[in-house]
Every structure is written in structure tokens, then in C-alpha cells.
Amino acid sequence: MSFDSLGLSPDILRAVAEQGYREPTPIQQQAIPAVLEGRDLMASAQTGTGKTAGFTLPLLQHLITRQPHAKGRRPVRALILTPTRELAAQIGENVRDYSKYLNIRSLVVFGGVSINPQMMKLRGGVDVLVATPGRLLDLEHQNAVKLDQVEILVLDEADRMLDMGFIHDIRRVLTKLPAKRQNLLFSATFSDDIKALAEKTVAQPAGNRSGTPQYCV
């Protein structure tokens, strides 16, 4: 299987080729078509399996295929939640690389740095927002970002977010989002807590195996 067969636009394929990717990994082969179909996804994925491209590439395809509902300032249409600033920065870099030839704006926000520059950048409008839960809620509390037009939610490394005590923040974020949205949950393990979180976020998920031994619902 090649990336050309997955239903991605020429501009995305061009960016993928520039990253040196030749063939999609197992999780990409399974996740990309499912996401493009608009299905919710719950996937077992370790670091190094190519999971970031597995959700970012179809996410970008979704954004360029469907026009935003509102005119004027760009609303946040895709929200990617991560447990750490390091992972957020890494995903943000991937999003920029893959959207190199697209009219897509992305931003990474996390704590531990001044919030004011992040607020200023959000004023210009952002299509894809990569965030840690705490800083996202800080920005939302200060009316710097609205989440009522999010079309796709990604919870990456959900097990780590729960281990780090972010469950209450995640629940608060979920209350800010529209009920109708696509949900993608990635986790290295599926504890009872993760399954409980999935029940609140992922409707009729497309089961996915990434080649790792973890059981996938």
C-alpha cells in the first residue's frame, strides 16, 4: 500500500514525500481511511509507530475538504490534546510540516511560558490547535479561544494524561466542545479509566491495531 492510495490530496502527499515517507505504517494504513470516513477511532499506539501522521494527515484532509461554518476569524476546527509540552511541540512541528502546502494555520500552546504571546497569536485565528489541557483551559477562561466549532478532537497519549492527573481538565474541556464532532483517542494501554474516558468521548469507535500487543476496542 502507498500513501497515494489513501485518499490524501496532492499537496499533502507532496509534504509527506518531502519527509521521506515511502509507505504508510500499519497504524497509518488502518487509521487514515477510518478518519477520512468520519468515524470515531480508539487506537493502541506506542511512540514510533507513526501514529501522529496517522491522525494528522486525515485531519488536514478533512479541513481542506470541508469549509468552516463561520466566516471571519478562523475558528479552531481541530483540537489535539497532549500530556506534555514536549509532545505538544513535536506534534505542532509535524502539523506544520504536513500542512506546508495548505492554507492551514496551526498553533501550539502549553504552560510554563508566558500566556500573552499565545493569546496574541490566537487572535489571528487558528485552524489546528495543539495544547496541553491546563493551558487550554486558562486561555478559554480568558476568552482567548473558543472551542464551540471544533470538528475533530484528538486525545493523544490518553493514558499518560490520566496518569498525570489531567482527567478533570479533560472533562472540563469536553464540556466546551460541540456535541457533534469526530473523536480520535490514542493510548499505549487501555486501563479501566481509559475505557471509561472513551465511553464519554468515542462513539462507536473503529477498532484499530497498530502492530503493538495491546488490545484495541
ABEGO torsion letter per residue (X at the ends): XBAAAAGBBAAAAAAAAAAGBABBBAAAAAAAAAAAAGBBBBBBBBBGAGAAAAAAAAAAAAAAABBBABBEBBBBABBBBBABAAAAAAAAAAAAAAAAABBBBBBBBBBGBBAAAAAAAAAAEBABBBBBAAAAAAAAAAGABBAAABABBBBBGAAAAAAAGAAAAAAAAAAABBABBBBBBBBABBBAAAAAAAAAABBGBBBBBAGBABBBX
